[in-house]
């Protein structure tokens, strides 16, 4: 049995698999909204099965607060002279 990857390399490997899955769905004709819906549904279901529904809901609420607070502004451009993502 081989040695597990160190955490940074494992995260990168997993990120690449997620990108490949999304690209595969897109190549099959799935619109971005459907791809995101399927990824989020899978994520939520797995989190509920591991952590339970109440803990999962709290994690999503906490994440929503972080997003509202600007977590992705550097990606969307929001918060800089009121420019950025579409609303």
Steps between C-alpha positions, in 0.01 A plus 500: 500500500634842409556788739211755510563838341586790731195718565588789260558255214187304588292821496645591161427151369140521626459850350614366164247215519218746574605713200510190279153397621358846429664508157354156427151615594543810286621289207185288538292815456417586860461875556706657779192535722435127482866419564504720809168356619633145472829582675323686782237227540772234524694714745201567724389136501847376590540762772161405647592133501830572679416793730117495516252748362515763777881524490495510120242779498713699746807456279304627198366797701852585619629474143218723376603764757861479382388538138283802594804639682714497187669160499504491119519872421853458366357255246175681416630855518212595727561756768741695278321815382172305494617297201515128463269207458152530360212521747 
